[in-house]
Amino acid sequence: MTETAVPPRTPRGGQGPMRRILPQASRFLRQRKRVLLVLGGWSLLESAHTFLGGYSVAKALDHGFLAGNTGVGLAWLGVAAAAIVVGGLATRGVFQGLAGLVEPLRDGLVRRVVSGALRTAVADPARADSAVVSRLTNQTEMARDSFAGLVLVARSFVFTAAGALLGLASLAPQLLLVVLPPLLLGLFLFIATLVPMAARQREFLHADEAIAEQFGAVASGLRDVVACGAQDRTAARAAELVEVEVRASRSLARWAAARSVALGIAGQLPVVLLLAAAPWLLRQGLTAGALLGALTYLTQALMPALQTLMTALGAAGTRLLVVLDHLTGGPPGGSNDARPGTAAGGTGGGAAGTGTEPARPAPASAPAPGATPVELRSVTFAYSPGAHPVLHDLHLTVGPGEHLAVVGPSGIGKSTLTAIVAGLLAPDRGEVLVHGEPVSGAAAAGLARRRVLIPQQAYVFTGSLRENLLYLCPDGATGAAVAASVEAVGLGPLARGIGGLDAILDPAVLSQGERQLVALGRAHLSPAPLVLLDEATCHLDPAAEALAERAFAERPGALVVIAHRISSARRADRVLVLDGVHAVCGSHHELLDQSPLYRDLVGRWHVQRL
């Protein structure tokens, strides 16, 4: 597999994300002035209780309870309660205004991502951008939620801070001398952490996209990984990308700790200083009610709003900045930084590949002359101990040069039979011999030289057509033999169309039928004297299927075909009918007389053909 590198990120044109985002953000907000005015009006009404909260407490204490006028004190507290109720009613209008900002942003981002993905797909149809899934789902929703939270918190802090500071000034201007310095210092320190946190958040997103792209490539090219013996290398690469994301997460956590320190300075220190300065303030003429009102402003309004703002800006704010920069055309993520050097393919094609053929089967001793190609002795197989056997006490012999077709209803066990003969599945009971040697145990080491299995999903790897055809030829093959196999299975038009045997194949652009032709040519060229075709021609038209099967029938050795059409059964020397209970074997004409199931299958094939 070609690795997907994660190179250093260089801001485009030397600009930071803030400079790239601000013009677009400003244009977005200017187009929605009316929404902003409505949102501001509702926010002002919602936060009116901030000013009245501390002010009412101070007046209730000084002019009411401490003065012996309980009714006056309760009246002022009633004013504060009424302001809270009005603020709660105004919250509905706040969220309506918020929707007018958030939903257009999300819709615009989705349009950008989809348009960009479509442009990339049109420009290079073979390119698979796995990271676009993360951008379309995870990142656009992340931007939407972060923007909504940020707007909600920012406007709340602005109006709450304005109300609290105005209330402090109305109670006693000296209170601002105690509260403002630590508040401004904490805000300054917090703002200083935003840029580094944005950088760490950007690194985290890039690492997340690199992991998504790498895992997507591995999933679609898993057969390439196994065929090339690259499991350890692929796992190491995945572990490396995970470690990059872990480091980014830890760095992000350290800056979050610094943000907590700033929050302590801005939110907790003013309360401590106010209590410490209380004797001096009282000597300056500050009343007990004003002091309690100031504490109310700090603990019930300003400190919670500040904490919420810092949390939102430190997490949602930096995340929003990075995601918006990424989605609106900032420095590319992992999917665009390094394109794989070659395309490739596994079963379906389209995964990144190595550009070279996988390791070929190791040479093994040739089968003994005259040995029976296939012999099954009382073979029984079930997929679980309690399941009904797929094959039960099956006896079968395929002689040298014989052509056997296997037919039966879907799911009856035809592919299971070929897998057992190929040594991919072990029978529960019985013995399986290929050219006189068991397919399990010590003798299985030479099985690759004795048989070749072509499944329905043909395997083609990135490399030249010649390399694909020679994959099963450990000792190589002459040019004349390669050319003969190409023409025999009907691969000639494809070979000429792509520029010859040495042209590079891209599995992603081959049709399923073309991939099957390549796999058939590979099997025809291989030295294995037994060929197993498990619906290996199902994507070919009848004429191409007939040509390929005739080529294998004329090839030296035995042939076992899982029949896809009645014509395949007609061409065979014998036909094996599997019905889940008893297996019947004979020629086409014999089975028409002996097997009701075979007659039924032939009738269905004729109906499908008509």
C-alpha positions in Angstrom: 0.0 0.0 0.0 1.2 3.5 -0.8 1.6 5.5 2.4 -0.3 8.7 2.9 2.2 11.1 4.4 1.2 13.9 6.7 3.7 16.7 5.8 4.0 20.0 7.7 1.3 22.4 7.2 2.3 25.7 5.6 -0.3 28.4 5.7 -1.2 29.6 2.2 0.4 32.8 1.2 1.8 33.3 4.7 -1.6 34.1 6.1 -3.1 32.6 9.2 -6.5 31.1 9.4 -7.9 34.2 11.2 -7.0 36.4 8.3 -8.5 34.0 5.8 -11.7 33.6 7.7 -12.4 37.1 8.8 -13.3 38.6 5.4 -15.7 35.7 4.7 -17.1 35.9 8.2 -17.6 39.7 7.9 -19.3 39.3 4.5 -21.6 36.5 5.9 -22.6 38.7 8.9 -23.2 41.9 6.7 -25.7 39.9 4.7 -27.7 39.2 7.8 -27.9 42.6 9.6 -31.6 42.2 10.2 -31.0 38.9 11.9 -28.3 40.4 14.1 -30.5 43.3 15.1 -33.3 40.9 16.1 -30.9 38.7 18.0 -29.4 41.7 19.8 -32.8 43.0 20.8 -33.9 39.7 22.3 -30.5 39.4 24.0 -30.8 42.8 25.6 -34.2 41.9 26.9 -33.0 38.6 28.1 -30.0 40.0 30.0 -31.9 42.9 31.7 -32.1 40.8 34.8 -28.3 41.0 35.1 -28.3 44.7 35.9 -31.4 44.4 38.0 -30.2 41.3 39.9 -27.3 42.9 41.8 -28.8 46.4 41.9 -32.1 45.0 43.4 -30.2 43.0 46.0 -28.2 46.1 47.1 -31.4 48.3 47.3 -33.4 45.6 49.1 -30.7 45.3 51.8 -29.9 49.0 52.2 -33.4 50.5 51.9 -35.4 47.6 52.9 -34.2 44.9 55.4 -31.4 46.9 57.1 -33.6 50.0 57.3 -36.5 47.9 58.8 -38.7 48.2 55.8 -39.4 44.6 54.9 -42.0 45.5 52.3 -39.5 47.6 50.4 -36.9 44.9 50.5 -39.4 42.3 49.2 -40.5 44.7 46.5 -36.9 45.1 45.2 -36.5 41.3 45.2 -39.8 41.0 43.3 -38.3 43.3 40.7 -35.3 41.0 40.3 -37.6 38.0 40.0 -39.8 39.7 37.4 -36.7 40.5 35.4 -35.7 36.8 35.4 -39.1 35.8 34.1 -39.0 38.3 31.3 -35.5 37.1 30.4 -36.7 33.6 30.2 -39.5 34.5 27.9 -37.0 36.4 25.7 -34.9 33.2 25.3 -37.4 31.9 22.7 -36.7 34.9 20.5 -32.9 34.4 21.0 -33.0 30.9 19.6 -35.2 32.0 16.6 -32.6 34.6 15.8 -29.8 32.1 16.3 -31.4 29.7 13.7 -31.3 32.5 11.2 -27.5 32.5 11.5 -26.6 28.9 12.0 -28.6 27.1 9.3 -27.4 29.3 6.4 -23.8 28.6 7.5 -24.3 24.8 7.6 -26.1 24.9 4.2 -23.3 26.9 2.6 -20.6 24.6 4.0 -22.4 21.5 2.7 -22.6 23.1 -0.8 -18.9 23.9 -0.7 -17.9 20.4 0.3 -20.2 18.6 -2.2 -19.1 21.0 -5.0 -15.5 20.4 -4.3 -15.9 16.6 -4.1 -17.8 16.6 -7.4 -15.1 18.7 -9.1 -12.4 16.3 -7.9 -14.4 13.3 -9.1 -15.0 14.8 -12.5 -11.3 15.8 -12.9 -10.1 12.3 -11.8 -12.8 9.6 -11.7 -10.4 7.0 -10.4 -9.4 8.9 -7.4 -11.2 8.0 -4.1 -11.3 10.8 -1.5 -12.2 9.0 1.7 -11.7 12.2 3.7 -14.6 13.9 2.1 -16.9 11.7 4.2 -15.4 13.3 7.3 -15.8 16.8 5.9 -19.4 16.3 4.8 -20.7 14.7 8.0 -18.4 15.2 10.9 -16.8 18.6 10.1 -19.8 20.4 8.8 -21.9 19.4 11.8 -18.9 20.4 14.0 -18.8 23.8 12.4 -22.6 24.2 12.8 -22.7 23.2 16.4 -19.6 25.2 17.3 -20.9 28.3 15.6 -24.2 28.1 17.3 -22.6 27.6 20.7 -20.1 30.4 20.1 -22.8 32.9 19.0 -25.0 32.0 21.9 -22.2 32.3 24.5 -20.6 35.4 23.0 -23.7 37.5 22.9 -24.6 36.4 26.4 -21.2 37.4 27.7 -21.3 40.8 26.0 -24.7 41.7 27.4 -24.1 40.1 30.8 -20.7 41.9 31.2 -22.2 45.2 30.1 -25.1 44.8 32.6 -22.8 43.7 35.5 -20.2 46.5 34.9 -22.9 49.1 34.6 -24.4 47.8 37.8 -21.1 47.9 39.6 -20.5 51.5 38.4 -24.0 52.5 39.6 -23.4 51.0 43.0 -19.9 52.5 43.5 -17.2 53.4 41.0 -14.5 52.2 43.4 -15.7 48.6 42.7 -14.4 48.8 39.2 -10.9 49.5 40.5 -11.0 46.2 42.3 -12.8 44.1 39.6 -11.5 45.3 36.3 -7.6 44.7 36.6 -7.8 40.9 37.2 -10.7 40.6 34.8 -8.7 42.2 32.0 -5.5 40.3 32.9 -7.3 37.0 32.7 -8.9 37.9 29.4 -5.6 38.9 28.0 -3.9 35.6 29.0 -6.8 33.7 27.6 -6.7 35.4 24.3 -3.0 34.7 24.1 -3.8 30.9 24.2 -6.2 31.0 21.3 -3.7 31.0 18.4 -1.6 28.1 19.8 -4.8 26.2 20.6 -6.0 26.8 17.0 -2.8 25.4 15.7 -3.1 22.3 17.9 -6.7 21.8 16.9 -5.7 22.1 13.2 -3.1 19.4 13.7 -5.6 17.2 15.4 -8.1 17.5 12.5 -5.3 16.8 10.0 -4.3 13.7 11.9 -8.0 12.6 12.1 -8.4 13.0 8.3 -5.1 11.2 7.6 -6.4 8.2 9.7 -9.7 8.2 7.9 -8.0 8.2 4.5 -5.5 5.6 5.5 -8.1 3.2 6.9 -10.3 3.8 3.9 -7.5 2.9 1.5 -6.6 -0.2 3.6 -10.2 -1.4 3.7 -10.7 -1.1 -0.1 -7.3 -2.6 -0.8 -7.1 -5.3 1.9 -6.4 -8.1 -0.6 -3.4 -6.1 -1.9 -2.1 -5.8 1.6 -2.3 -9.5 2.2 -1.1 -10.5 -1.3 2.0 -8.2 -0.9 2.7 -9.4 2.6 2.4 -5.8 3.8 0.3 -6.5 7.0 3.1 -5.4 9.4 4.0 -2.3 7.3 0.3 -1.3 7.1 -0.3 -1.8 10.8 2.9 0.2 11.6 1.7 3.1 9.4 -1.7 3.0 11.1 -0.1 3.0 14.5 2.1 6.0 13.4 -1.0 8.0 12.4 -2.7 7.2 15.6 0.3 8.3 17.6 0.3 11.6 15.7 -3.3 12.1 16.7 -2.5 11.2 20.3 0.3 13.7 20.5 -2.0 16.4 19.1 -4.6 15.5 21.7 -2.1 15.8 24.5 -0.8 19.1 23.3 -4.4 20.4 23.1 -5.0 19.3 26.7 -1.9 21.2 27.9 -3.2 24.4 26.3 -6.6 23.7 27.9 -4.9 23.7 31.3 -3.4 27.1 30.5 -6.9 28.3 29.7 -8.1 27.1 33.1 -5.4 29.3 34.7 -6.6 32.3 32.8 -10.2 31.5 33.8 -9.1 31.4 37.5 -7.5 34.8 37.2 -10.4 36.4 35.4 -13.2 34.7 37.3 -12.0 33.9 40.8 -9.5 36.5 41.6 -11.9 39.5 41.4 -14.0 37.8 44.1 -11.0 37.3 46.3 -9.8 40.9 45.8 -13.3 42.2 46.5 -13.5 40.4 49.9 -9.9 41.4 50.7 -10.7 45.1 49.9 -14.0 45.0 51.8 -12.7 46.9 54.9 -11.2 49.7 52.7 -14.4 49.9 50.6 -16.5 50.2 53.7 -14.3 53.0 55.0 -14.8 54.7 51.7 -18.5 54.8 52.3 -19.6 51.7 50.5 -22.7 50.2 52.1 -23.2 46.6 53.0 -25.9 46.3 50.4 -23.6 47.6 47.7 -20.9 45.1 48.7 -23.4 42.3 48.6 -24.8 43.5 45.3 -21.2 43.5 43.9 -20.7 39.9 45.0 -24.0 39.1 43.4 -22.8 40.6 40.1 -19.5 38.6 40.3 -20.7 35.2 41.5 -24.1 35.0 39.8 -23.5 36.9 36.5 -20.0 37.8 35.5 -18.1 34.8 36.6 -20.5 32.1 35.1 -20.7 34.1 31.8 -16.9 34.4 31.7 -16.4 30.7 32.4 -18.8 29.8 29.7 -17.2 32.2 27.2 -13.7 30.9 27.9 -14.8 27.3 27.6 -16.6 28.1 24.3 -13.8 30.2 22.8 -11.1 27.8 23.9 -12.9 24.7 22.6 -15.6 25.6 20.1 -14.0 28.8 19.0 -10.6 27.3 18.0 -12.4 24.3 16.5 -14.7 26.5 14.5 -11.8 28.5 13.2 -9.9 25.5 12.1 -12.9 23.7 10.6 -14.1 26.8 8.7 -10.6 27.4 7.4 -10.4 23.8 6.3 -13.8 23.7 4.6 -13.6 27.1 2.9 -10.2 26.6 1.1 -7.4 26.9 3.7 -4.4 24.6 3.8 -5.4 21.2 2.6 -5.9 18.2 4.8 -4.4 14.9 4.7 -6.4 13.9 1.6 -4.8 16.5 -0.6 -1.3 16.7 0.7 0.1 13.5 -0.8 -1.6 11.6 -3.5 -0.7 7.9 -3.8 2.0 7.3 -6.4 -0.1 4.6 -8.1 -3.7 3.4 -8.2 -4.5 -0.1 -7.4 -7.2 -2.5 -6.7 -8.3 -5.4 -4.8 -11.5 -7.2 -5.4 -13.3 -4.2 -6.6 -10.3 -2.1 -7.5 -9.6 1.5 -6.5 -7.4 1.1 -3.5 -3.9 2.4 -3.3 -1.3 -0.2 -4.4 2.3 -0.9 -4.6 2.9 -0.6 -8.3 4.5 -4.0 -8.2 3.1 -7.5 -8.3 2.5 -9.3 -5.0 4.8 -12.1 -4.0 4.2 -15.1 -6.2 3.6 -18.6 -4.9 6.8 -20.5 -4.1 7.7 -23.3 -6.5 6.7 -26.7 -5.3 7.2 -30.2 -6.6 5.1 -31.2 -9.7 2.3 -33.7 -9.2 3.0 -37.4 -9.9 2.3 -38.4 -13.5 -1.0 -40.1 -13.9 -2.3 -39.2 -10.5 -6.1 -38.6 -10.1 -6.7 -34.8 -10.2 -9.5 -34.8 -7.6 -10.7 -37.5 -5.3 -13.2 -37.0 -2.4 -13.7 -39.9 -0.1 -16.8 -39.8 2.2 -16.5 -36.0 2.6 -18.9 -34.4 5.0 -18.9 -30.6 5.9 -21.1 -28.3 8.0 -20.4 -24.7 8.9 -21.1 -25.4 12.6 -21.4 -28.5 14.8 -25.2 -28.2 15.1 -25.9 -27.1 11.5 -27.2 -29.4 8.7 -24.3 -30.6 6.6 -23.7 -28.8 3.3 -22.0 -31.9 1.9 -22.8 -35.3 3.3 -20.7 -38.5 2.7 -19.8 -37.2 -0.8 -17.7 -39.5 -3.1 -16.3 -37.9 -6.2 -13.5 -38.5 -8.7 -12.4 -36.2 -11.4 -10.1 -38.0 -13.9 -7.1 -36.6 -15.9 -8.3 -34.3 -18.6 -11.9 -34.4 -17.4 -14.2 -31.4 -17.5 -16.8 -31.4 -14.6 -19.6 -28.9 -14.2 -21.2 -28.5 -10.8 -24.8 -27.3 -10.6 -27.5 -26.9 -7.9 -29.7 -24.3 -6.3 -28.2 -21.1 -4.9 -26.6 -21.8 -1.5 -26.6 -25.5 -1.8 -22.8 -25.9 -1.4 -21.2 -25.5 -4.8 -18.7 -22.9 -3.8 -18.1 -24.8 -0.5 -17.1 -27.8 -2.6 -14.6 -25.9 -4.6 -13.2 -24.3 -1.4 -12.7 -27.8 0.1 -11.0 -29.1 -3.1 -8.8 -26.0 -3.1 -7.8 -26.6 0.5 -9.4 -23.4 1.8 -11.9 -25.3 4.0 -11.3 -28.6 5.9 -14.0 -31.3 5.8 -15.5 -32.5 9.1 -15.0 -36.0 7.9 -13.5 -37.8 4.9 -10.5 -37.2 2.8 -9.7 -34.9 0.0 -6.8 -35.7 -2.5 -5.6 -33.5 -5.3 -3.3 -35.4 -7.6 -2.9 -38.1 -5.0 -1.8 -35.7 -2.2 -3.9 -34.6 0.7 -4.9 -30.9 0.7 -4.1 -30.6 4.4 -1.2 -31.4 6.5 2.4 -31.5 5.3 1.5 -32.2 1.7 -0.5 -29.0 1.5 2.7 -27.0 1.0 2.7 -27.9 -2.7 -1.0 -27.4 -3.2 -0.5 -24.0 -5.0 1.4 -25.8 -7.7 -1.3 -28.5 -8.2 -4.4 -26.4 -8.5 -5.6 -22.9 -9.2 -8.9 -21.4 -8.0 -10.6 -18.4 -9.7 -13.5 -17.1 -7.7 -16.4 -14.9 -8.9 -14.6 -11.8 -7.6 -11.5 -11.6 -9.8 -8.3 -10.3 -8.2 -6.3 -7.8 -10.3 -3.4 -5.8 -8.8 -1.7 -2.6 -10.0 1.1 -3.5 -12.4 1.5 -4.5 -16.0 -0.8 -6.9 -17.7 2.1 -9.3 -18.1 2.9 -9.2 -14.4 -0.7 -10.0 -13.6 -0.7 -12.9 -16.0 2.6 -14.3 -14.7 1.5 -14.1 -11.1 0.8 -17.8 -10.8 3.9 -18.8 -12.8 6.8 -19.2 -10.3 9.2 -20.2 -13.0 8.0 -17.6 -15.5 6.6 -18.3 -19.0 7.7 -17.6 -22.5 6.3 -14.7 -24.5 4.7 -17.2 -26.9 2.9 -18.9 -24.0 1.7 -15.6 -22.6 0.4 -14.5 -26.0 -1.3 -17.9 -26.5 -3.2 -17.7 -23.2 -4.2 -14.1 -23.9 -5.8 -15.1 -27.2 -7.2 -18.4 -25.9 -9.4 -16.8 -23.2 -10.4 -13.8 -25.3 -8.2 -11.3 -23.5 -6.6 -10.0 -26.8 -8.9 -7.0 -27.4 -8.4 -5.7 -23.9 -4.6 -6.2 -24.2 -4.5 -4.3 -27.5 -6.8 -1.6 -26.2 -4.6 -0.7 -23.2 -1.4 -0.7 -25.2 0.0 -4.2 -24.9 1.1 -6.7 -22.3 3.5 -4.2 -20.7 0.8 -1.5 -20.2 0.0 -0.7 -16.5 -3.4 -1.9 -15.3 -5.5 0.2 -13.1 -8.1 -2.1 -11.5 -10.3 0.8 -10.6 -11.1 1.5 -14.3 -11.6 -2.1 -15.4 -15.1 -3.5 -15.6 -15.9 -6.7 -13.6 -15.9 -8.7 -16.9 -12.4 -7.3 -17.8 -11.0 -8.3 -14.4 -12.4 -11.8 -14.9 -10.7 -12.1 -18.3 -7.4 -11.1 -16.7 -7.9 -13.7 -13.9 -8.8 -16.3 -16.5 -5.7 -15.6 -18.5 -3.6 -15.9 -15.4 -5.2 -19.3 -14.6 -4.8 -20.5 -18.1 -1.1 -19.6 -18.1 -0.4 -21.2 -14.8 1.3 -24.7 -14.7 -1.4 -26.0 -12.3 -3.0 -29.2 -13.8 -6.3 -28.6 -12.0 -8.4 -25.5 -12.6 -11.4 -24.6 -10.4 -13.7 -21.9 -11.8 -16.2 -20.8 -9.2 -18.6 -18.8 -11.4 -15.5 -17.1 -12.7 -17.2 -16.2 -16.0 -20.5 -14.8 -14.5 -19.7 -11.2 -15.7 -19.0 -12.4 -19.3 -21.5 -12.6 -22.1 -22.4 -16.2 -23.3 -20.0 -16.0 -26.3 -17.1 -14.9 -24.2 -17.9 -17.5 -21.5 -18.0 -20.2 -24.1 -14.6 -19.1 -25.6 -13.0 -19.1 -22.1 -14.4 -22.5 -21.1 -13.3 -24.1 -24.4 -9.9 -22.7 -23.8 -9.7 -24.4 -20.4 -11.2 -27.7 -21.8 -8.5 -27.8 -24.5 -5.8 -27.0 -21.9 -3.9 -30.0 -20.5 -5.3 -31.0 -17.1 -8.7 -31.3 -15.3 -11.3 -28.6 -15.1 -14.1 -28.1 -12.5 -16.6 -25.4 -13.3 -19.4 -24.0 -11.0 -21.9 -23.6 -13.8 -23.5 -20.2 -14.3 -25.5 -21.1 -17.4 -27.0 -24.3 -18.9 -24.4 -24.0 -21.7 -21.6 -24.6 -19.2 -23.2 -27.9 -18.2 -23.7 -28.9 -21.8 -20.0 -28.4 -22.6 -18.9 -30.5 -19.6 -18.0 -34.2 -19.8 -19.9 -34.8 -16.6 -22.3 -32.8 -14.4 -22.5 -33.0 -10.6 -25.9 -32.1 -9.2 -26.0 -31.0 -5.6 -29.4 -31.0 -3.9 -28.4 -30.9 -0.2 -29.2 -34.5 0.4 -27.8 -36.7 -2.4 -25.3 -35.8 -5.1 -25.9 -37.2 -8.6 -23.2 -37.3 -11.3 -23.5 -38.1 -15.0 -23.6 -36.6 -18.4 -26.1 -33.9 -19.4 -28.4 -36.4 -21.2 -28.2 -39.0 -18.4 -29.1 -36.4 -15.8 -32.2 -35.3 -17.8 -33.5 -38.8 -17.3 -32.2 -39.5 -13.8 -32.5 -36.1 -11.9 -35.7 -34.2 -11.5 -33.7 -31.3 -9.9 -31.5 -31.1 -13.0 -34.5 -31.1 -15.3 -36.0 -28.3 -13.2 -32.7 -26.3 -13.4 -32.5 -26.8 -17.1 -36.0 -25.6 -17.5 -35.3 -22.5 -15.4 -32.2 -21.7 -17.4 -34.3 -21.9 -20.6 -36.9 -19.6 -19.2 -34.3 -17.1 -18.1 -32.7 -17.2 -21.6 -36.1 -16.5 -23.2 
